[in-house]
């Protein structure tokens, strides 16, 4: 099932810097059948689980979250980089290899006990998703799972997350 999706993930050597093998999802997004299959797998995974909102991580997670929320008939929320949201926000800062970064949500993104799925394109070290999980749990959401298209297993990002994790593809 996921072989047809995997063939649409392009390896880009030395991006964004030498020694990195970047997993590019743009061919997947450009392929109607592959994109539909990806969304169908994710939507079917959460069928019957009373998901009230799909929350996407800035920026590629928005693509998947929007399509999933539409298919599931639920709302969509955004986790954005600091300074990108126009209204009242909650923020979470997390450590990077060199320095820190901050993500934000609007204060009304989730309600107490709301059942959500968080989605992003790729799980690497887990820093951004970990901050998003902490931020959304702190706002009262019940996170059913964090979902990814690609997981780089060797970076052990899932070990840093305090929620269940699902990834379509593992490298």
Backbone as CSV, one residue per row, in Angstrom:
resi,resn,N_x,N_y,N_z,CA_x,CA_y,CA_z,C_x,C_y,C_z
1,UNK,0.829,-1.199,0.000,0.000,0.000,0.000,0.870,1.259,0.000
2,UNK,1.833,1.347,0.895,2.644,2.568,0.961,3.783,2.588,-0.057
3,UNK,3.976,1.487,-0.815,5.037,1.472,-1.823,4.786,2.542,-2.876
4,UNK,3.512,2.739,-3.257,3.193,3.748,-4.260,3.444,5.156,-3.723
5,UNK,3.309,5.332,-2.423,3.617,6.638,-1.811,5.123,6.799,-1.706
6,UNK,5.803,5.756,-1.280,7.255,5.827,-1.103,7.976,6.188,-2.398
7,UNK,7.507,5.690,-3.526,8.166,5.994,-4.796,8.047,7.476,-5.157
8,UNK,7.142,8.194,-4.485,6.944,9.617,-4.751,7.731,10.522,-3.810
9,UNK,8.528,9.939,-2.929,9.392,10.727,-2.040,10.768,10.809,-2.708
10,UNK,11.200,12.026,-2.965,12.458,12.247,-3.682,13.589,12.512,-2.691
11,UNK,14.715,11.842,-2.902,15.920,12.110,-2.114,16.698,13.253,-2.762
12,UNK,17.037,14.252,-1.952,17.836,15.380,-2.429,19.103,15.434,-1.576
13,UNK,20.244,14.997,-2.143,21.482,15.002,-1.363,21.984,16.421,-1.095
14,UNK,22.605,16.559,0.069,23.279,17.808,0.460,22.339,19.009,0.529
15,UNK,21.108,18.767,0.957,20.178,19.878,1.169,19.564,19.729,2.555
16,UNK,19.509,20.761,3.354,19.890,22.145,3.082,21.379,22.445,3.283
17,UNK,22.129,21.411,3.681,23.576,21.614,3.820,24.276,20.297,3.524
18,UNK,25.570,20.321,3.262,26.310,19.102,2.927,26.144,18.013,3.987
19,UNK,25.960,16.786,3.506,25.824,15.640,4.397,24.400,15.276,4.759
20,UNK,23.442,16.141,4.422,22.040,15.875,4.714,21.385,15.267,3.470
21,UNK,20.618,14.189,3.656,19.820,13.619,2.579,18.374,14.012,2.847
22,UNK,17.889,15.019,2.128,16.565,15.603,2.323,15.499,14.729,1.678
23,UNK,14.430,14.453,2.404,13.288,13.699,1.890,12.248,14.712,1.405
24,UNK,12.140,14.845,0.092,11.289,15.853,-0.542,9.916,15.263,-0.854
25,UNK,8.858,15.848,-0.271,7.507,15.350,-0.485,6.807,16.031,-1.655
26,UNK,7.429,17.005,-2.302,6.712,17.721,-3.361,6.269,16.816,-4.509
27,UNK,7.027,15.778,-4.915,6.486,14.887,-5.948,5.195,14.184,-5.491
28,UNK,5.095,13.855,-4.211,3.877,13.255,-3.665,2.707,14.222,-3.794
29,UNK,2.938,15.477,-3.467,1.877,16.478,-3.540,1.434,16.727,-4.983
30,UNK,2.346,16.556,-5.915,2.049,16.804,-7.330,1.323,15.632,-7.985
31,UNK,1.305,14.494,-7.356,0.706,13.287,-7.919,-0.702,13.088,-7.333
32,UNK,-1.753,13.287,-8.135,-3.116,13.199,-7.586,-3.421,11.872,-6.899
33,UNK,-3.027,10.762,-7.498,-3.325,9.454,-6.901,-2.530,9.242,-5.616
34,UNK,-1.277,9.623,-5.621,-0.444,9.456,-4.425,-0.902,10.328,-3.278
35,UNK,-1.254,11.572,-3.584,-1.740,12.476,-2.540,-3.058,11.959,-1.980
36,UNK,-3.963,11.523,-2.851,-5.259,10.986,-2.404,-5.047,9.753,-1.527
37,UNK,-4.163,8.864,-1.950,-3.894,7.654,-1.163,-3.359,8.013,0.222
38,UNK,-2.472,8.980,0.276,-1.905,9.420,1.556,-2.995,9.939,2.482
39,UNK,-3.835,10.823,1.963,-4.914,11.384,2.779,-5.898,10.292,3.188
40,UNK,-6.227,9.394,2.264,-7.159,8.307,2.591,-6.628,7.426,3.717
41,UNK,-5.343,7.102,3.678,-4.758,6.278,4.743,-4.886,6.985,6.091
42,UNK,-4.555,8.263,6.112,-4.622,9.018,7.362,-6.060,9.152,7.860
43,UNK,-6.962,9.500,6.970,-8.360,9.668,7.356,-8.939,8.340,7.865
44,UNK,-8.671,7.257,7.161,-9.191,5.947,7.585,-8.629,5.522,8.936
45,UNK,-7.396,5.916,9.216,-6.786,5.563,10.502,-7.590,6.131,11.673
46,UNK,-8.157,7.311,11.495,-8.842,7.987,12.596,-10.367,7.878,12.518
47,UNK,-10.868,7.093,11.574,-12.315,6.893,11.458,-12.866,6.289,12.749
48,UNK,-13.960,6.819,13.204,-14.611,6.297,14.403,-13.960,6.696,15.712
49,UNK,-12.965,7.580,15.674,-12.272,7.981,16.902,-12.719,9.350,17.422
50,UNK,-13.779,9.871,16.866,-14.346,11.155,17.315,-13.323,12.292,17.320
51,UNK,-12.547,12.376,16.266,-11.573,13.468,16.135,-12.342,14.756,15.871
52,UNK,-12.058,15.777,16.665,-12.758,17.057,16.534,-11.948,18.095,15.772
53,UNK,-10.628,17.885,15.702,-9.787,18.846,15.000,-8.492,18.162,14.577
54,UNK,-8.040,18.551,13.386,-6.716,18.149,12.913,-5.851,19.400,12.962
55,UNK,-4.710,19.308,13.631,-3.819,20.460,13.784,-2.572,20.221,12.944
56,UNK,-2.268,21.168,12.064,-1.109,21.067,11.187,0.047,21.905,11.689
57,UNK,1.257,21.381,11.481,2.483,22.071,11.874,2.994,22.882,10.684
58,UNK,3.408,24.110,10.943,3.948,25.038,9.953,5.131,24.404,9.234
59,UNK,5.136,24.310,7.965,4.144,24.743,6.992,3.588,23.554,6.207
60,UNK,4.397,22.536,5.955,3.902,21.418,5.142,2.823,20.614,5.843
61,UNK,2.801,20.629,7.147,1.729,19.952,7.868,0.359,20.549,7.577
62,UNK,0.326,21.837,7.201,-0.949,22.483,6.869,-1.614,21.793,5.678
63,UNK,-0.809,21.373,4.716,-1.344,20.751,3.505,-2.128,19.493,3.865
64,UNK,-1.517,18.636,4.666,-2.140,17.375,5.045,-3.297,17.600,6.019
65,UNK,-3.120,18.513,6.957,-4.166,18.785,7.947,-5.426,19.322,7.284
66,UNK,-5.275,20.205,6.316,-6.445,20.768,5.642,-7.235,19.702,4.903
67,UNK,-6.531,18.862,4.154,-7.203,17.795,3.397,-7.857,16.792,4.347
68,UNK,-7.165,16.451,5.425,-7.721,15.500,6.391,-8.965,16.074,7.062
69,UNK,-8.888,17.309,7.543,-10.023,17.930,8.234,-11.239,17.999,7.318
70,UNK,-11.022,18.341,6.069,-12.121,18.398,5.104,-12.788,17.029,4.971
71,UNK,-11.973,15.994,4.756,-12.512,14.635,4.587,-13.202,14.123,5.854
72,UNK,-12.662,14.503,7.011,-13.187,14.008,8.281,-14.365,14.837,8.793
73,UNK,-14.604,15.976,8.167,-15.698,16.836,8.603,-15.456,17.468,9.953
74,UNK,-14.199,17.799,10.223,-13.868,18.425,11.506,-13.104,19.727,11.263
75,UNK,-12.771,20.407,12.332,-12.034,21.653,12.229,-10.548,21.420,12.031
76,UNK,-9.852,22.509,11.731,-8.402,22.469,11.550,-7.767,23.576,12.383
77,UNK,-6.644,23.272,12.999,-5.889,24.261,13.747,-4.489,24.376,13.191
78,UNK,-3.817,25.474,13.547,-2.473,25.755,13.056,-1.486,25.910,14.208
79,UNK,-0.317,25.282,14.059,0.834,25.567,14.918,1.813,26.289,14.016
80,UNK,2.118,27.552,14.360,2.940,28.382,13.482,4.224,28.806,14.168
81,UNK,5.168,29.202,13.339,6.389,29.799,13.858,6.028,31.119,14.527
82,UNK,6.826,31.507,15.498,6.560,32.702,16.293,6.394,33.938,15.410
83,UNK,5.382,34.742,15.755,5.163,36.006,15.074,4.331,35.928,13.809
84,UNK,3.802,34.757,13.473,3.035,34.586,12.236,1.521,34.626,12.438
85,UNK,1.062,34.513,13.672,-0.375,34.508,13.934,-0.844,35.899,14.347
86,UNK,-2.000,36.341,13.839,-2.418,37.726,14.026,-3.204,38.032,15.293
87,UNK,-3.529,37.032,16.094,-4.391,37.270,17.248,-3.685,36.818,18.512
88,UNK,-4.388,36.716,19.627,-3.798,36.299,20.907,-3.251,34.879,20.784
89,UNK,-2.051,34.681,21.331,-1.391,33.387,21.173,-0.901,32.810,22.493
90,UNK,-0.647,31.511,22.433,0.099,30.774,23.454,1.372,30.334,22.752
91,UNK,2.483,30.318,23.470,3.766,29.989,22.844,4.485,28.890,23.614
92,UNK,5.342,28.167,22.882,6.191,27.132,23.475,7.564,27.228,22.817
93,UNK,8.583,27.385,23.628,9.954,27.456,23.135,10.625,26.101,23.335
94,UNK,11.464,25.718,22.380,12.158,24.438,22.463,13.592,24.598,21.995
95,UNK,14.411,23.636,22.398,15.841,23.676,22.110,16.153,23.133,20.720
96,UNK,17.054,23.811,20.050,17.629,23.340,18.799,19.074,22.948,19.075
97,UNK,19.742,22.418,18.073,21.148,22.072,18.250,21.965,23.292,18.671
98,UNK,21.658,24.426,18.046,22.323,25.687,18.384,21.275,26.758,18.599
99,UNK,20.785,26.907,19.829,19.814,27.941,20.132,18.432,27.382,20.423
100,UNK,17.423,28.220,20.218,16.041,27.847,20.495,15.137,28.300,19.351
101,UNK,13.924,27.779,19.359,12.892,28.195,18.433,11.589,28.225,19.213
102,UNK,10.587,28.913,18.687,9.307,29.034,19.364,8.176,28.806,18.371
103,UNK,7.165,28.053,18.806,5.948,27.875,18.023,4.779,28.434,18.816
104,UNK,3.710,28.783,18.091,2.550,29.402,18.712,1.256,28.839,18.142
105,UNK,0.190,28.971,18.941,-1.169,28.712,18.500,-2.020,29.887,18.952
106,UNK,-3.138,30.110,18.270,-4.109,31.068,18.790,-4.688,30.501,20.080
107,UNK,-5.064,31.363,20.989,-5.597,30.901,22.269,-6.897,30.111,22.110
108,UNK,-7.591,30.283,20.982,-8.836,29.538,20.766,-8.673,28.381,19.771
109,UNK,-7.443,27.923,19.546,-7.211,26.822,18.602,-7.879,25.539,19.060
110,UNK,-7.790,25.233,20.335,-8.411,24.028,20.891,-9.168,24.393,22.153
111,UNK,-10.095,23.511,22.503,-10.835,23.677,23.749,-10.486,22.524,24.687
112,UNK,-10.791,22.701,25.933,-10.504,21.697,26.962,-11.108,20.350,26.577
113,UNK,-10.252,19.317,26.524,-10.699,17.963,26.233,-10.936,17.647,24.766
114,UNK,-10.764,18.614,23.892,-11.002,18.390,22.463,-10.047,17.326,21.926
115,UNK,-10.606,16.364,21.175,-9.826,15.251,20.627,-9.206,15.681,19.308
116,UNK,-7.865,15.659,19.270,-7.167,16.144,18.083,-6.113,15.151,17.596
117,UNK,-5.772,15.311,16.333,-4.615,14.668,15.722,-3.719,15.797,15.249
118,UNK,-2.435,15.685,15.498,-1.461,16.657,14.989,-0.751,15.999,13.815
119,UNK,-0.551,16.748,12.736,0.077,16.160,11.555,1.190,17.063,11.014
120,UNK,2.259,16.408,10.564,3.353,17.096,9.889,3.905,16.156,8.827
121,UNK,4.713,16.691,7.952,5.235,15.868,6.857,6.321,14.918,7.317
122,UNK,7.169,15.337,8.265,8.350,14.549,8.587,8.714,14.638,10.058
123,UNK,9.035,13.496,10.647,9.543,13.445,12.016,11.034,13.167,11.952
124,UNK,11.814,14.125,12.431,13.268,13.969,12.485,13.672,13.870,13.961
125,UNK,14.130,14.954,14.546,14.579,14.922,15.936,13.447,15.064,16.949
126,UNK,12.270,15.506,16.492,11.114,15.607,17.375,10.961,16.929,18.089
127,UNK,11.859,17.869,17.866,11.802,19.142,18.585,10.549,19.950,18.330
128,UNK,10.217,20.157,17.065,9.042,20.961,16.737,7.767,20.267,17.187
129,UNK,7.636,18.982,16.886,6.426,18.270,17.292,6.332,18.182,18.809
130,UNK,7.450,17.987,19.488,7.425,17.953,20.948,6.902,19.251,21.528
131,UNK,7.346,20.362,20.973,6.860,21.670,21.428,5.381,21.828,21.126
132,UNK,4.943,21.364,19.947,3.528,21.448,19.589,2.677,20.603,20.529
133,UNK,3.133,19.402,20.843,2.410,18.531,21.777,2.283,19.216,23.131
134,UNK,3.389,19.732,23.654,3.353,20.419,24.958,2.399,21.614,24.926
135,UNK,2.454,22.370,23.842,1.624,23.562,23.693,0.137,23.196,23.662
136,UNK,-0.208,22.197,22.877,-1.611,21.812,22.734,-2.142,21.103,23.978
137,UNK,-1.319,20.273,24.611,-1.733,19.656,25.874,-1.910,20.721,26.948
138,UNK,-1.011,21.697,26.964,-1.119,22.800,27.913,-2.376,23.631,27.715
139,UNK,-2.894,23.636,26.495,-4.132,24.355,26.183,-5.364,23.486,26.447
140,UNK,-5.151,22.238,26.888,-6.260,21.382,27.279,-6.686,20.338,26.272
141,UNK,-6.025,20.250,25.131,-6.415,19.279,24.108,-6.069,17.858,24.538
142,UNK,-6.861,16.914,24.051,-6.547,15.490,24.193,-5.959,15.051,22.852
143,UNK,-4.663,14.796,22.813,-3.996,14.424,21.576,-4.123,12.917,21.390
144,UNK,-4.837,12.528,20.346,-5.017,11.121,20.042,-3.727,10.552,19.474
145,UNK,-3.081,11.316,18.582,-1.852,10.836,17.954,-1.184,11.972,17.207
146,UNK,0.116,11.820,17.014,0.877,12.679,16.106,1.157,11.847,14.863
147,UNK,0.802,12.375,13.695,0.920,11.622,12.445,1.917,12.282,11.511
148,UNK,2.670,11.450,10.803,3.697,11.920,9.875,3.632,11.123,8.587
149,UNK,4.073,11.725,7.509,4.213,11.004,6.255,5.518,10.211,6.294
150,UNK,6.598,10.850,6.740,7.935,10.256,6.761,8.513,10.352,8.168
151,UNK,9.166,9.272,8.609,9.905,9.299,9.875,11.330,8.840,9.618
152,UNK,12.275,9.625,10.104,13.692,9.261,10.029,14.032,8.538,11.328
153,UNK,13.901,7.215,11.314,14.019,6.410,12.530,15.345,6.593,13.259
154,UNK,16.422,6.761,12.514,17.747,6.842,13.124,17.923,8.072,14.011
155,UNK,17.056,9.076,13.864,17.141,10.276,14.708,16.334,10.141,16.000
156,UNK,15.538,9.085,16.110,14.806,8.742,17.339,13.912,9.865,17.869
157,UNK,13.295,10.616,16.954,12.407,11.710,17.342,11.190,11.267,18.129
158,UNK,10.659,10.085,17.832,9.464,9.616,18.534,9.733,9.414,20.025
159,UNK,10.991,9.133,20.381,11.332,8.934,21.792,11.153,10.207,22.610
160,UNK,11.140,11.356,21.953,11.006,12.638,22.649,9.559,13.099,22.766
161,UNK,8.633,12.344,22.197,7.237,12.769,22.178,6.434,12.057,23.258
162,UNK,5.559,12.803,23.905,4.731,12.258,24.987,3.343,11.881,24.480
163,UNK,3.264,11.451,23.227,2.000,11.030,22.639,2.249,9.855,21.699
164,UNK,1.190,9.183,21.314,1.310,8.112,20.328,1.761,8.704,18.999
165,UNK,2.498,7.907,18.211,3.044,8.366,16.939,2.688,7.369,15.843
166,UNK,2.293,7.901,14.681,2.053,7.086,13.490,2.792,7.716,12.325
167,UNK,3.542,6.894,11.596,4.237,7.366,10.396,3.962,6.388,9.260
168,UNK,3.667,6.957,8.083,3.411,6.111,6.914,4.681,5.433,6.439
169,UNK,5.762,6.176,6.377,7.029,5.662,5.834,8.146,5.822,6.847
170,UNK,9.029,4.843,6.883,10.174,4.870,7.795,11.468,4.752,7.005
171,UNK,12.416,5.610,7.339,13.748,5.556,6.731,14.786,5.500,7.834
